[in-house]
Amino acid sequence: MEVVVGPGKYIRRAGILSEVGQHGKQYGTKALLVGGHTALSVAAEKITASLAEQGIEAGTPFWYGGESSWTNIDRLAAEVGQRKPDMLIAVGGGKVMDTVKAAAYRVGLPVIAIPTIAATCAATTSIAIIYDDHGTFTEISRRSKAPELVLVDTTVISKAPVRFLIAGIGDTLAKWFESRATSQKAVPSARVKSAVGLAKVVYELLLESGKEAVAALEQGQITPVLEDVIDAIILLSGSVSGYGGDDCRTAAAHAIYSGLTIFPEIHETYHGEIVAFGILAQLALEGREEQEIRELISYYREVKLPASLPEMGVRPLAAEDWQRLGEVTVTIEDMANMPFAVSPQMVIEAVQKADGLGRAQQ
């Protein structure tokens, strides 16, 4: 057995951006900051100042390119070759994290991950989700590495748009529903049972505290409940993947997310928002009771997650669009993790059922 559980260390507290240099000096004296435009505008100045205090050179921050694509990973690797840093510091959301983790795997450098939003668990996992340069999903890559250090500044996250946290809740809810499905194909080892058990704990925490955490963020307050939800999204969700490995990976919810990315109009909807809808479709695919789906939709309405295609900006689909969605979705690696074979028609029917139930509860 071989698993990569997660990052070497995870620290979450308000104001930790001012301590990046203290933690970074163990990796060397030269860093390359990589991030998105917004994240760098919010955090780069504080990070650079903290690094300078410890004698760590940072230079000009590097924009990651907008997508976690092989094109941008190649660009970053080339930049590393020119600048020759001792460490990479990823600043931003999930696509930044995946770009940096994949480049770091290639060039053999340590990674400090500084997520500026609580929208995915990308900062704490060893895999990278790869898209093409236009935002369409292409693969889950294991040519990636877990960060050595994750620093979560709750002050920064509390100032981010609340929609990111809501998307993070959607993405994290999937851990329970997908691990429940994928673990049916696995040997019920202590590792798998622990991963599924943790996924259920996280799911129950989000049901209990998600609405309150969203309200706290809307009011700009950092509360213990908000901190718990942030940890659930970034750390605990990643730990499910770490402990469960390939036996508790993503399944139909993420496959349906990936399939829906063939429609350009959905690219303005966040990853976790689409995954949340994918959960509803997965439940329909599994033949779960409509009551279970309706109860989850009721929760979505409380935390403002989408539960239908129009809520994600998807235009009315023609017959050929539906067929293409079904055909693409079943080719996604995640779908093979389901405990039964899935056909394109099954996907179409599941998505249509989820969409209908979501529209009915608007």
C-alpha positions as a Markdown table, in Angstrom:
| # | Residue | x | y | z |
|---|---|---|---|---|
| 1 | Met | 0.0 | 0.0 | 0.0 |
| 2 | Glu | 1.2 | 3.5 | -0.8 |
| 3 | Val | -0.7 | 6.7 | -0.2 |
| 4 | Val | 0.1 | 10.4 | -0.1 |
| 5 | Val | -2.1 | 11.6 | 2.8 |
| 6 | Gly | -1.7 | 15.3 | 2.3 |
| 7 | Pro | 0.6 | 18.2 | 3.0 |
| 8 | Gly | 3.5 | 18.1 | 5.4 |
| 9 | Lys | 1.9 | 20.8 | 7.6 |
| 10 | Tyr | -1.3 | 22.8 | 7.6 |
| 11 | Ile | -1.6 | 26.1 | 9.6 |
| 12 | Arg | -4.7 | 28.2 | 9.7 |
| 13 | Arg | -5.0 | 31.5 | 11.5 |
| 14 | Ala | -5.8 | 35.2 | 10.9 |
| 15 | Gly | -2.8 | 37.2 | 9.7 |
| 16 | Ile | -0.5 | 34.4 | 8.8 |
| 17 | Leu | 0.5 | 36.1 | 5.6 |
| 18 | Ser | 2.9 | 38.1 | 7.7 |
| 19 | Glu | 4.6 | 34.9 | 8.8 |
| 20 | Val | 5.3 | 33.3 | 5.4 |
| 21 | Gly | 9.0 | 34.2 | 5.5 |
| 22 | Gln | 9.5 | 32.5 | 8.9 |
| 23 | His | 8.0 | 29.3 | 7.5 |
| 24 | Gly | 9.6 | 29.6 | 4.1 |
| 25 | Lys | 13.2 | 30.1 | 5.2 |
| 26 | Gln | 13.6 | 26.3 | 5.8 |
| 27 | Tyr | 13.3 | 25.8 | 2.1 |
| 28 | Gly | 16.0 | 28.3 | 0.9 |
| 29 | Thr | 16.6 | 31.9 | 0.1 |
| 30 | Lys | 14.8 | 32.4 | -3.2 |
| 31 | Ala | 11.1 | 32.0 | -3.9 |
| 32 | Leu | 8.8 | 32.3 | -6.9 |
| 33 | Leu | 5.3 | 33.5 | -6.2 |
| 34 | Val | 2.7 | 32.2 | -8.6 |
| 35 | Gly | -0.9 | 33.1 | -8.6 |
| 36 | Gly | -4.0 | 34.7 | -10.2 |
| 37 | His | -4.3 | 38.4 | -10.7 |
| 38 | Thr | -6.8 | 39.0 | -8.0 |
| 39 | Ala | -5.1 | 36.8 | -5.4 |
| 40 | Leu | -1.7 | 38.4 | -6.1 |
| 41 | Ser | -3.2 | 41.8 | -5.8 |
| 42 | Val | -4.6 | 40.9 | -2.4 |
| 43 | Ala | -1.7 | 38.9 | -0.9 |
| 44 | Ala | 1.6 | 39.4 | -2.8 |
| 45 | Glu | 2.7 | 42.6 | -1.1 |
| 46 | Lys | 2.4 | 41.1 | 2.4 |
| 47 | Ile | 4.0 | 37.8 | 1.4 |
| 48 | Thr | 6.9 | 39.5 | -0.3 |
| 49 | Ala | 7.5 | 41.8 | 2.7 |
| 50 | Ser | 7.5 | 38.8 | 5.0 |
| 51 | Leu | 9.9 | 36.9 | 2.8 |
| 52 | Ala | 12.3 | 39.9 | 2.6 |
| 53 | Glu | 12.3 | 40.1 | 6.4 |
| 54 | Gln | 13.9 | 36.7 | 6.4 |
| 55 | Gly | 16.3 | 37.4 | 3.6 |
| 56 | Ile | 14.3 | 35.5 | 1.0 |
| 57 | Glu | 14.3 | 37.0 | -2.5 |
| 58 | Ala | 11.0 | 36.8 | -4.3 |
| 59 | Gly | 11.2 | 39.0 | -7.4 |
| 60 | Thr | 8.2 | 39.7 | -9.6 |
| 61 | Pro | 5.2 | 37.5 | -9.0 |
| 62 | Phe | 4.3 | 35.2 | -11.9 |
| 63 | Trp | 0.7 | 34.9 | -13.3 |
| 64 | Tyr | -0.2 | 31.3 | -13.7 |
| 65 | Gly | -2.1 | 31.7 | -16.9 |
| 66 | Gly | -5.7 | 31.4 | -16.1 |
| 67 | Glu | -6.2 | 27.7 | -16.5 |
| 68 | Ser | -4.4 | 24.6 | -15.0 |
| 69 | Ser | -3.4 | 23.5 | -18.4 |
| 70 | Trp | -0.3 | 21.7 | -19.7 |
| 71 | Thr | 0.5 | 24.9 | -21.6 |
| 72 | Asn | 0.6 | 26.9 | -18.4 |
| 73 | Ile | 2.4 | 24.2 | -16.5 |
| 74 | Asp | 5.1 | 24.2 | -19.2 |
| 75 | Arg | 5.3 | 28.0 | -19.0 |
| 76 | Leu | 5.8 | 27.9 | -15.2 |
| 77 | Ala | 8.4 | 25.1 | -15.5 |
| 78 | Ala | 10.3 | 27.2 | -18.1 |
| 79 | Glu | 10.1 | 30.2 | -15.7 |
| 80 | Val | 11.5 | 28.1 | -12.9 |
| 81 | Gly | 14.4 | 27.1 | -15.2 |
| 82 | Gln | 15.2 | 30.8 | -15.8 |
| 83 | Arg | 14.8 | 32.1 | -12.3 |
| 84 | Lys | 16.1 | 29.0 | -10.4 |
| 85 | Pro | 14.1 | 29.5 | -7.1 |
| 86 | Asp | 14.4 | 27.2 | -4.1 |
| 87 | Met | 10.7 | 27.0 | -3.6 |
| 88 | Leu | 7.3 | 27.8 | -5.3 |
| 89 | Ile | 4.6 | 29.7 | -3.4 |
| 90 | Ala | 1.1 | 29.1 | -4.9 |
| 91 | Val | -1.3 | 32.0 | -4.1 |
| 92 | Gly | -5.0 | 31.8 | -5.1 |
| 93 | Gly | -7.6 | 29.2 | -5.9 |
| 94 | Gly | -7.7 | 25.6 | -7.0 |
| 95 | Lys | -6.4 | 26.1 | -10.6 |
| 96 | Val | -3.4 | 28.0 | -9.3 |
| 97 | Met | -2.7 | 25.2 | -6.8 |
| 98 | Asp | -2.9 | 22.5 | -9.4 |
| 99 | Thr | -0.7 | 24.4 | -11.9 |
| 100 | Val | 2.0 | 24.9 | -9.3 |
| 101 | Lys | 1.8 | 21.3 | -7.9 |
| 102 | Ala | 2.2 | 19.9 | -11.4 |
| 103 | Ala | 5.1 | 22.1 | -12.2 |
| 104 | Ala | 6.8 | 21.4 | -8.9 |
| 105 | Tyr | 6.5 | 17.7 | -9.5 |
| 106 | Arg | 8.3 | 18.2 | -12.8 |
| 107 | Val | 11.1 | 20.4 | -11.5 |
| 108 | Gly | 11.5 | 18.9 | -8.0 |
| 109 | Leu | 10.8 | 21.9 | -5.8 |
| 110 | Pro | 9.0 | 22.3 | -2.5 |
| 111 | Val | 5.6 | 24.1 | -2.6 |
| 112 | Ile | 4.0 | 26.4 | -0.1 |
| 113 | Ala | 0.3 | 26.7 | -0.8 |
| 114 | Ile | -1.6 | 29.8 | 0.3 |
| 115 | Pro | -5.2 | 29.5 | -0.7 |
| 116 | Thr | -7.0 | 32.8 | -0.7 |
| 117 | Ile | -10.4 | 31.3 | -1.0 |
| 118 | Ala | -12.0 | 28.3 | 0.6 |
| 119 | Ala | -13.5 | 26.8 | -2.6 |
| 120 | Thr | -11.7 | 23.4 | -3.1 |
| 121 | Cys | -9.3 | 21.0 | -1.4 |
| 122 | Ala | -6.6 | 21.5 | -4.1 |
| 123 | Ala | -4.2 | 23.0 | -1.6 |
| 124 | Thr | -3.9 | 19.8 | 0.3 |
| 125 | Thr | -4.0 | 17.0 | -2.3 |
| 126 | Ser | -1.3 | 15.4 | -4.4 |
| 127 | Ile | -3.3 | 15.2 | -7.7 |
| 128 | Ala | -3.9 | 18.0 | -10.2 |
| 129 | Ile | -7.0 | 18.6 | -12.3 |
| 130 | Ile | -6.0 | 19.5 | -15.8 |
| 131 | Tyr | -8.1 | 21.6 | -18.3 |
| 132 | Asp | -7.3 | 22.7 | -21.8 |
| 133 | Asp | -6.5 | 26.3 | -22.4 |
| 134 | His | -10.2 | 27.2 | -22.8 |
| 135 | Gly | -11.4 | 25.6 | -19.5 |
| 136 | Thr | -12.7 | 22.2 | -20.7 |
| 137 | Phe | -11.7 | 19.4 | -18.4 |
| 138 | Thr | -9.1 | 16.9 | -19.9 |
| 139 | Glu | -7.7 | 14.7 | -17.1 |
| 140 | Ile | -6.8 | 14.0 | -13.5 |
| 141 | Ser | -3.0 | 14.0 | -13.3 |
| 142 | Arg | -0.9 | 12.2 | -10.8 |
| 143 | Arg | 2.1 | 14.0 | -12.2 |
| 144 | Ser | 1.7 | 16.4 | -9.3 |
| 145 | Lys | 2.8 | 16.6 | -5.6 |
| 146 | Ala | 1.3 | 17.6 | -2.3 |
| 147 | Pro | 2.5 | 20.9 | -0.9 |
| 148 | Glu | 5.1 | 20.7 | 1.9 |
| 149 | Leu | 3.2 | 23.5 | 3.7 |
| 150 | Val | -0.3 | 25.0 | 3.6 |
| 151 | Leu | -0.9 | 28.4 | 5.1 |
| 152 | Val | -4.5 | 29.6 | 5.4 |
| 153 | Asp | -5.1 | 33.2 | 6.4 |
| 154 | Thr | -8.7 | 33.5 | 7.6 |
| 155 | Thr | -8.5 | 37.3 | 7.3 |
| 156 | Val | -7.9 | 37.0 | 3.6 |
| 157 | Ile | -10.6 | 34.3 | 3.1 |
| 158 | Ser | -13.1 | 36.3 | 5.1 |
| 159 | Lys | -12.8 | 39.2 | 2.6 |
| 160 | Ala | -13.3 | 37.0 | -0.5 |
| 161 | Pro | -16.7 | 36.9 | -2.2 |
| 162 | Val | -19.0 | 34.5 | -0.3 |
| 163 | Arg | -19.8 | 32.6 | -3.5 |
| 164 | Phe | -16.4 | 31.0 | -3.3 |
| 165 | Leu | -17.2 | 29.5 | 0.2 |
| 166 | Ile | -20.6 | 28.3 | -1.1 |
| 167 | Ala | -18.8 | 26.6 | -4.0 |
| 168 | Gly | -16.4 | 25.0 | -1.5 |
| 169 | Ile | -19.3 | 23.6 | 0.4 |
| 170 | Gly | -20.7 | 22.1 | -2.8 |
| 171 | Asp | -17.4 | 20.5 | -3.7 |
| 172 | Thr | -16.9 | 19.1 | -0.2 |
| 173 | Leu | -20.4 | 17.7 | 0.1 |
| 174 | Ala | -19.4 | 15.4 | -2.8 |
| 175 | Lys | -16.8 | 13.6 | -0.7 |
| 176 | Trp | -19.5 | 11.7 | 1.2 |
| 177 | Phe | -21.7 | 10.8 | -1.8 |
| 178 | Glu | -18.8 | 9.8 | -4.0 |
| 179 | Ser | -16.8 | 7.9 | -1.4 |
| 180 | Arg | -20.0 | 6.1 | -0.4 |
| 181 | Ala | -20.3 | 5.0 | -4.0 |
| 182 | Thr | -16.7 | 4.2 | -4.9 |
| 183 | Ser | -15.9 | 2.4 | -1.7 |
| 184 | Gln | -18.4 | -0.3 | -2.7 |
| 185 | Lys | -15.8 | -1.6 | -5.2 |
| 186 | Ala | -13.0 | -1.6 | -2.6 |
| 187 | Val | -11.8 | -4.0 | 0.0 |
| 188 | Pro | -13.3 | -2.7 | 3.2 |
| 189 | Ser | -9.9 | -2.0 | 4.8 |
| 190 | Ala | -9.3 | 0.2 | 7.9 |
| 191 | Arg | -8.0 | 2.9 | 5.5 |
| 192 | Val | -11.1 | 2.9 | 3.3 |
| 193 | Lys | -13.4 | 2.8 | 6.3 |
| 194 | Ser | -11.6 | 5.7 | 7.9 |
| 195 | Ala | -11.8 | 7.8 | 4.7 |
| 196 | Val | -15.6 | 7.1 | 4.2 |
| 197 | Gly | -16.2 | 7.8 | 7.9 |
| 198 | Leu | -14.4 | 11.1 | 7.7 |
| 199 | Ala | -16.3 | 12.0 | 4.6 |
| 200 | Lys | -19.6 | 11.5 | 6.5 |
| 201 | Val | -18.4 | 13.6 | 9.4 |
| 202 | Val | -17.6 | 16.4 | 7.0 |
| 203 | Tyr | -20.9 | 16.0 | 5.3 |
| 204 | Glu | -22.8 | 16.2 | 8.6 |
| 205 | Leu | -20.7 | 19.2 | 9.7 |
| 206 | Leu | -21.6 | 21.1 | 6.5 |
| 207 | Leu | -25.3 | 20.3 | 6.9 |
| 208 | Glu | -25.2 | 21.6 | 10.4 |
| 209 | Ser | -22.9 | 24.6 | 10.0 |
| 210 | Gly | -22.9 | 25.6 | 6.3 |
| 211 | Lys | -25.7 | 28.1 | 6.5 |
| 212 | Glu | -24.2 | 29.8 | 9.6 |
| 213 | Ala | -20.7 | 29.9 | 8.0 |
| 214 | Val | -22.1 | 31.6 | 4.9 |
| 215 | Ala | -23.9 | 34.1 | 7.1 |
| 216 | Ala | -20.7 | 34.8 | 9.0 |
| 217 | Leu | -18.7 | 35.4 | 5.8 |
| 218 | Glu | -21.5 | 37.7 | 4.5 |
| 219 | Gln | -21.1 | 39.8 | 7.6 |
| 220 | Gly | -17.3 | 39.7 | 7.4 |
| 221 | Gln | -17.0 | 37.9 | 10.7 |
| 222 | Ile | -14.4 | 35.1 | 11.5 |
| 223 | Thr | -16.2 | 32.7 | 13.8 |
| 224 | Pro | -15.4 | 29.2 | 15.1 |
| 225 | Val | -18.1 | 27.8 | 12.8 |
| 226 | Leu | -16.6 | 29.5 | 9.8 |
| 227 | Glu | -13.2 | 28.3 | 10.7 |
| 228 | Asp | -14.5 | 24.7 | 11.0 |
| 229 | Val | -16.1 | 25.0 | 7.5 |
| 230 | Ile | -12.9 | 26.4 | 6.0 |
| 231 | Asp | -10.9 | 23.5 | 7.5 |
| 232 | Ala | -13.5 | 21.0 | 6.3 |
| 233 | Ile | -13.3 | 22.4 | 2.7 |
| 234 | Ile | -9.5 | 22.7 | 2.5 |
| 235 | Leu | -8.0 | 20.2 | 4.9 |
| 236 | Leu | -10.5 | 17.5 | 5.8 |
| 237 | Ser | -11.8 | 17.1 | 2.3 |
| 238 | Gly | -8.3 | 16.6 | 1.0 |
| 239 | Ser | -7.6 | 14.1 | 3.8 |
| 240 | Val | -10.5 | 11.9 | 2.6 |
| 241 | Ser | -8.7 | 11.7 | -0.8 |
| 242 | Gly | -5.4 | 11.1 | 0.9 |
| 243 | Tyr | -6.5 | 8.3 | 3.1 |
| 244 | Gly | -8.9 | 6.7 | 0.7 |
| 245 | Gly | -6.6 | 7.0 | -2.4 |
| 246 | Asp | -8.0 | 5.4 | -5.5 |
| 247 | Asp | -10.6 | 3.5 | -3.5 |
| 248 | Cys | -12.4 | 6.8 | -2.5 |
| 249 | Arg | -11.8 | 9.0 | -5.5 |
| 250 | Thr | -14.3 | 11.2 | -7.2 |
| 251 | Ala | -17.1 | 9.6 | -9.1 |
| 252 | Ala | -20.3 | 10.5 | -11.0 |
| 253 | Ala | -20.8 | 13.9 | -9.5 |
| 254 | His | -17.4 | 15.0 | -10.7 |
| 255 | Ala | -17.7 | 13.2 | -14.0 |
| 256 | Ile | -21.0 | 15.1 | -14.7 |
| 257 | Tyr | -19.2 | 18.3 | -13.7 |
| 258 | Ser | -16.5 | 17.5 | -16.3 |
| 259 | Gly | -19.0 | 16.6 | -18.9 |
| 260 | Leu | -20.9 | 19.9 | -18.4 |
| 261 | Thr | -17.7 | 21.9 | -19.1 |
| 262 | Ile | -18.2 | 21.1 | -22.8 |
| 263 | Phe | -20.7 | 23.9 | -22.7 |
| 264 | Pro | -18.8 | 27.3 | -22.7 |
| 265 | Glu | -21.6 | 29.2 | -21.0 |
| 266 | Ile | -21.1 | 27.1 | -17.8 |
| 267 | His | -17.5 | 28.3 | -17.4 |
| 268 | Glu | -18.7 | 31.3 | -15.4 |
| 269 | Thr | -20.1 | 28.9 | -12.8 |
| 270 | Tyr | -17.6 | 27.7 | -10.2 |
| 271 | His | -16.3 | 24.2 | -9.9 |
| 272 | Gly | -18.0 | 23.4 | -6.6 |
| 273 | Glu | -21.3 | 24.8 | -7.8 |
| 274 | Ile | -21.4 | 22.5 | -10.8 |
| 275 | Val | -20.2 | 19.5 | -8.7 |
| 276 | Ala | -23.1 | 20.2 | -6.3 |
| 277 | Phe | -25.5 | 19.8 | -9.2 |
| 278 | Gly | -23.5 | 16.7 | -10.2 |
| 279 | Ile | -24.3 | 15.2 | -6.7 |
| 280 | Leu | -28.0 | 15.5 | -7.5 |
| 281 | Ala | -27.5 | 13.8 | -10.8 |
| 282 | Gln | -25.4 | 11.0 | -9.2 |
| 283 | Leu | -28.1 | 10.3 | -6.7 |
| 284 | Ala | -30.6 | 10.0 | -9.6 |
| 285 | Leu | -28.1 | 7.7 | -11.4 |
| 286 | Glu | -27.9 | 5.5 | -8.4 |
| 287 | Gly | -31.7 | 5.2 | -8.1 |
| 288 | Arg | -31.8 | 6.9 | -4.7 |
| 289 | Glu | -35.2 | 7.9 | -3.3 |
| 290 | Glu | -36.5 | 11.2 | -4.6 |
| 291 | Gln | -36.9 | 12.3 | -1.0 |
| 292 | Glu | -33.2 | 12.2 | -0.4 |
| 293 | Ile | -32.6 | 14.3 | -3.5 |
| 294 | Arg | -35.3 | 16.8 | -2.5 |
| 295 | Glu | -33.9 | 17.1 | 1.0 |
| 296 | Leu | -30.5 | 17.9 | -0.4 |
| 297 | Ile | -32.0 | 20.5 | -2.8 |
| 298 | Ser | -33.7 | 22.1 | 0.2 |
| 299 | Tyr | -30.2 | 22.5 | 1.8 |
| 300 | Tyr | -28.9 | 24.0 | -1.5 |
| 301 | Arg | -31.6 | 26.6 | -1.3 |
| 302 | Glu | -30.5 | 27.6 | 2.2 |
| 303 | Val | -26.8 | 28.0 | 1.2 |
| 304 | Lys | -27.5 | 29.3 | -2.3 |
| 305 | Leu | -26.1 | 26.4 | -4.3 |
| 306 | Pro | -27.5 | 25.8 | -7.8 |
| 307 | Ala | -29.9 | 22.8 | -8.3 |
| 308 | Ser | -30.8 | 23.1 | -12.0 |
| 309 | Leu | -29.2 | 23.7 | -15.4 |
| 310 | Pro | -30.5 | 27.3 | -15.9 |
| 311 | Glu | -29.1 | 28.3 | -12.5 |
| 312 | Met | -25.7 | 27.4 | -13.9 |
| 313 | Gly | -26.2 | 29.4 | -17.1 |
| 314 | Val | -26.8 | 26.4 | -19.3 |
| 315 | Arg | -29.0 | 27.2 | -22.3 |
| 316 | Pro | -31.8 | 24.8 | -23.3 |
| 317 | Leu | -30.1 | 21.8 | -24.8 |
| 318 | Ala | -30.9 | 20.3 | -28.2 |
| 319 | Ala | -31.0 | 16.5 | -28.6 |
| 320 | Glu | -27.5 | 16.4 | -30.0 |
| 321 | Asp | -26.2 | 18.4 | -27.0 |
| 322 | Trp | -27.8 | 15.9 | -24.6 |
| 323 | Gln | -26.2 | 13.1 | -26.6 |
| 324 | Arg | -22.8 | 14.7 | -26.6 |
| 325 | Leu | -23.1 | 15.3 | -22.8 |
| 326 | Gly | -23.8 | 11.7 | -22.2 |
| 327 | Glu | -21.1 | 10.4 | -24.5 |
| 328 | Val | -18.4 | 12.7 | -23.0 |
| 329 | Thr | -19.4 | 12.1 | -19.4 |
| 330 | Val | -19.0 | 8.3 | -19.5 |
| 331 | Thr | -15.5 | 8.7 | -20.9 |
| 332 | Ile | -14.4 | 10.7 | -17.8 |
| 333 | Glu | -12.1 | 8.7 | -15.5 |
| 334 | Asp | -14.3 | 9.6 | -12.5 |
| 335 | Met | -17.2 | 7.7 | -13.9 |
| 336 | Ala | -15.3 | 4.4 | -13.9 |
| 337 | Asn | -15.2 | 4.7 | -10.1 |
| 338 | Met | -18.9 | 4.0 | -9.9 |
| 339 | Pro | -19.9 | 0.5 | -8.7 |
| 340 | Phe | -21.8 | -0.2 | -11.9 |
| 341 | Ala | -21.4 | 0.4 | -15.6 |
| 342 | Val | -22.9 | 3.7 | -16.8 |
| 343 | Ser | -24.2 | 4.4 | -20.3 |
| 344 | Pro | -24.6 | 7.8 | -22.0 |
| 345 | Gln | -28.4 | 7.4 | -21.8 |
| 346 | Met | -28.2 | 6.8 | -18.0 |
| 347 | Val | -26.3 | 10.1 | -17.7 |
| 348 | Ile | -28.8 | 12.0 | -19.8 |
| 349 | Glu | -31.8 | 10.6 | -17.8 |
| 350 | Ala | -30.0 | 11.3 | -14.4 |
| 351 | Val | -29.2 | 14.9 | -15.4 |
| 352 | Gln | -32.7 | 15.5 | -16.7 |
| 353 | Lys | -34.2 | 14.1 | -13.5 |
| 354 | Ala | -32.0 | 16.2 | -11.2 |
| 355 | Asp | -32.7 | 19.3 | -13.3 |
| 356 | Gly | -36.4 | 18.7 | -13.1 |
| 357 | Leu | -36.4 | 18.2 | -9.3 |
| 358 | Gly | -34.3 | 21.4 | -8.9 |
| 359 | Arg | -36.6 | 23.5 | -11.0 |
| 360 | Ala | -39.6 | 22.1 | -9.1 |
| 361 | Gln | -38.1 | 23.4 | -5.8 |
| 362 | Gln | -37.2 | 26.9 | -7.0 |
